[in-house]
C-alpha cells in the first residue's frame, strides 16, 4: 500500500468516468502538495467548466482549472497568481498557467481533490451511490499523501466520508476523527461555497481560517 502512488489511482478514475461521467470529457484527478500537506480539501465532483476536462488538454488534470470564484478560498496564494485568476476568462487559462497555480498551491502545503472524479457537463446532482464508488479510492489518496487535516465541503461529501449524517451548519469548527486502515485522520466539515452555496463562501473562509489557526496549535 505504501508503495502506491497517486498516479496509480488515475486508471480507476478513468474507468469510473466512462460509467458515471460525460463521454466527451476527461476525469479530473487532484493536485497540490502530495507529501504530508497541511490541509487536504475535498470537494464534490468536477464539471465541464474545468477546461482540463477537455479531450485536447495536455496539462495537469486538477480541480477548478479555468474557474474563478472558488479561488477566493485560497486567498493566501501568491498575489499575482490570485489576481490573474480573478482577471482572466476561464478559456484563457493555459496549461502553463494551470501548472503555475498548482505549484503555488503546493508551496502553501494544500492538496485539492474531489470525492467524485467523474466530470459532468453541468452541475447536476450525483447520488450517494455514485460517490460511494469513489470513497475507497479517496481513502487511498489520504493514505498516500498523509494530510494533517482534511476539509470536507458540504453535507453530502461530509456524510459519505464520515459515514454519519452531517449538517454543516450544526458542526462548524467541530473536529471529527475517522480511522482508515489503523490510522486516525482529522476532519472538519465546511459549507460548500459554490453553486447554491456561494452565499456561504464567507462562512467557508472563516472556518478555514479557524482550521489553519488550529493547525498551528492543537493538531
C-alpha positions as CSV (number, residue, x, y, z in Angstrom):
1,X,0.0,0.0,0.0
2,X,2.7,2.4,0.9
3,X,4.4,2.0,-2.5
4,X,1.2,3.1,-4.3
5,X,1.3,6.5,-5.9
6,X,-1.5,8.9,-6.7
7,X,-0.9,8.3,-10.4
8,X,-1.8,4.6,-9.9
9,X,-5.3,5.6,-9.0
10,X,-5.9,7.5,-12.2
11,X,-6.6,4.4,-14.2
12,X,-9.5,3.6,-11.8
13,X,-10.8,7.2,-12.1
14,X,-10.8,7.0,-15.9
15,X,-12.8,3.7,-15.7
16,X,-15.4,5.3,-13.5
17,X,-15.6,8.4,-15.8
18,X,-16.8,6.1,-18.5
19,X,-19.5,4.8,-16.2
20,X,-20.7,7.9,-14.4
21,X,-19.3,10.9,-16.3
22,X,-19.8,12.7,-19.6
23,X,-18.5,10.6,-22.5
24,X,-16.9,13.7,-24.2
25,X,-15.0,14.8,-21.1
26,X,-12.0,13.5,-19.2
27,X,-12.0,12.8,-15.4
28,X,-10.3,15.3,-13.1
29,X,-7.8,14.0,-10.6
30,X,-6.2,16.1,-7.9
31,X,-3.3,18.5,-7.3
32,X,-1.1,20.3,-4.9
33,X,1.2,19.1,-2.1
34,X,1.2,15.3,-2.2
35,X,3.6,14.7,0.7
36,X,2.2,15.5,4.2
37,X,0.1,18.5,3.2
38,X,-1.2,20.7,6.0
39,X,-4.7,20.6,4.5
40,X,-6.4,18.3,2.1
41,X,-9.5,20.0,0.6
42,X,-12.3,17.6,-0.6
43,X,-15.0,18.9,-3.0
44,X,-17.8,17.1,-4.7
45,X,-17.1,16.4,-8.4
46,X,-15.9,18.4,-11.4
47,X,-17.9,19.9,-14.2
48,X,-17.2,20.8,-17.8
49,X,-16.3,24.3,-16.6
50,X,-13.0,22.8,-15.7
51,X,-11.2,23.2,-19.0
52,X,-8.7,20.5,-18.1
53,X,-11.5,18.0,-18.7
54,X,-11.4,18.8,-22.5
55,X,-10.1,16.0,-24.5
56,X,-7.4,18.2,-26.2
57,X,-6.0,19.4,-22.8
58,X,-2.5,18.0,-22.3
59,X,-1.6,19.6,-18.9
60,X,-2.4,18.7,-15.4
61,X,-5.9,17.5,-14.7
62,X,-6.5,19.1,-11.3
63,X,-9.7,20.6,-9.7
64,X,-11.0,24.1,-10.6
65,X,-8.8,24.8,-13.6
66,X,-10.4,27.6,-15.7
67,X,-12.8,28.6,-12.9
68,X,-12.8,31.8,-10.8
69,X,-14.9,32.2,-7.6
70,X,-13.6,29.1,-5.8
71,X,-10.1,30.5,-5.7
72,X,-11.4,33.1,-3.1
73,X,-11.0,30.2,-0.6
74,X,-7.3,30.2,-1.4
75,X,-6.8,34.0,-1.0
76,X,-3.3,33.2,0.5
77,X,-1.9,32.2,-2.8
78,X,0.7,34.4,-4.5
79,X,-1.0,37.8,-5.1
80,X,-0.1,38.0,-8.8
81,X,-1.4,34.5,-9.4
82,X,-4.6,35.2,-7.5
83,X,-5.2,38.5,-9.3
84,X,-4.7,36.8,-12.7
85,X,-7.2,34.1,-11.8
86,X,-9.7,36.8,-10.9
87,X,-9.0,38.8,-14.1
88,X,-8.8,36.3,-17.0
89,X,-11.6,34.3,-18.6
90,X,-11.8,30.5,-18.0
91,X,-10.9,29.9,-21.6
92,X,-7.7,31.9,-21.2
93,X,-6.1,29.5,-18.7
94,X,-3.2,27.8,-20.4
95,X,-1.6,24.5,-19.4
96,X,1.5,26.5,-18.3
97,X,-0.6,28.8,-16.1
98,X,-2.5,25.9,-14.5
99,X,0.8,24.3,-13.6
100,X,2.0,27.6,-12.1
101,X,-1.2,27.8,-10.0
102,X,-0.8,24.4,-8.6
103,X,2.9,24.9,-7.9
104,X,1.8,27.7,-5.7
105,X,-0.9,25.5,-4.1
106,X,1.9,23.0,-3.4
107,X,4.1,25.7,-1.8
108,X,1.2,26.5,0.6
109,X,1.1,22.8,1.5
110,X,-2.5,22.4,0.3
111,X,-3.9,19.4,-1.6
112,X,-7.1,19.8,-3.6
113,X,-9.3,16.9,-4.7
114,X,-12.9,15.8,-5.2
115,X,-14.7,12.8,-3.8
116,X,-16.1,12.0,-7.2
117,X,-13.7,12.4,-10.1
118,X,-16.4,11.9,-12.8
119,X,-16.7,15.1,-14.8
120,X,-20.3,16.1,-15.7
121,X,-21.3,18.6,-18.4
122,X,-23.0,20.7,-15.8
123,X,-23.6,20.8,-12.0
124,X,-26.2,18.1,-11.9
125,X,-26.5,16.3,-8.6
126,X,-24.9,12.9,-8.2
127,X,-26.4,10.2,-6.0
128,X,-24.8,9.0,-2.8
129,X,-24.3,5.6,-4.6
130,X,-22.1,7.2,-7.2
131,X,-20.0,9.0,-4.7
132,X,-19.6,5.8,-2.6
133,X,-18.0,4.1,-5.6
134,X,-15.1,6.6,-5.1
135,X,-14.8,6.5,-1.4
136,X,-12.2,3.7,-1.1
137,X,-10.1,5.5,-3.7
138,X,-10.3,8.8,-1.9
139,X,-9.3,7.0,1.3
140,X,-6.2,5.6,-0.6
141,X,-5.4,9.2,-1.5
142,X,-5.4,10.1,2.2
143,X,-3.1,7.2,2.9
144,X,-0.7,8.2,0.2
145,X,-0.5,11.9,1.0
146,X,-0.9,11.7,4.8
147,X,-2.5,15.1,5.4
148,X,-2.6,16.8,8.8
149,X,-6.2,17.7,8.4
150,X,-8.9,17.1,5.8
151,X,-11.6,19.7,5.0
152,X,-14.9,18.2,3.6
153,X,-17.1,20.6,1.7
154,X,-20.9,20.3,2.0
155,X,-23.4,18.0,3.7
156,X,-23.3,15.2,1.1
157,X,-19.5,14.8,0.9
158,X,-19.1,15.1,4.7
159,X,-21.8,12.5,5.4
160,X,-20.4,10.0,2.9
161,X,-16.8,10.3,4.0
162,X,-17.5,10.4,7.8
163,X,-20.2,7.7,7.5
164,X,-22.7,9.7,9.5
165,X,-25.4,12.2,8.8
166,X,-23.8,15.6,8.8
167,X,-25.4,19.1,8.6
168,X,-22.6,21.6,8.2
169,X,-24.5,24.4,9.9
170,X,-24.6,22.3,13.1
171,X,-21.0,21.2,13.2
172,X,-18.9,24.2,12.2
173,X,-15.4,24.1,13.6
174,X,-16.0,20.7,15.1
175,X,-13.1,18.2,14.8
176,X,-14.1,14.8,13.6
177,X,-11.8,11.8,13.6
178,X,-12.0,8.6,11.5
179,X,-9.8,5.6,11.4
180,X,-8.7,4.4,8.0
181,X,-6.6,1.2,7.9
182,X,-5.4,1.7,11.5
183,X,-4.5,5.4,11.1
184,X,-6.6,8.2,12.7
185,X,-7.4,11.2,10.4
186,X,-8.7,14.6,11.4
187,X,-11.6,16.1,9.6
188,X,-13.7,19.3,9.5
189,X,-16.9,19.9,7.7
190,X,-17.3,23.2,5.9
191,X,-20.0,24.9,3.8
192,X,-19.8,24.1,0.1
193,X,-19.0,27.6,-1.3
194,X,-20.1,27.4,-5.0
195,X,-23.4,26.9,-6.9
196,X,-26.3,27.2,-4.4
197,X,-23.8,27.5,-1.6
198,X,-22.0,30.6,-3.0
199,X,-23.7,32.8,-0.4
200,X,-21.9,30.8,2.3
201,X,-18.4,31.4,1.0
202,X,-17.6,33.9,3.8
203,X,-18.5,31.3,6.3
204,X,-16.3,28.8,4.5
205,X,-13.4,31.2,4.6
206,X,-14.0,32.0,8.3
207,X,-13.9,28.3,9.1
208,X,-10.8,27.6,7.0
209,X,-9.0,30.4,8.8
210,X,-10.0,28.8,12.1
211,X,-8.7,25.4,10.9
212,X,-5.4,27.0,9.9
213,X,-5.0,28.5,13.4
214,X,-5.9,25.2,15.0
215,X,-3.2,23.5,12.9
216,X,-0.7,25.9,14.4
217,X,-1.6,25.0,18.0
218,X,-3.5,21.7,18.6
219,X,-3.4,19.4,15.7
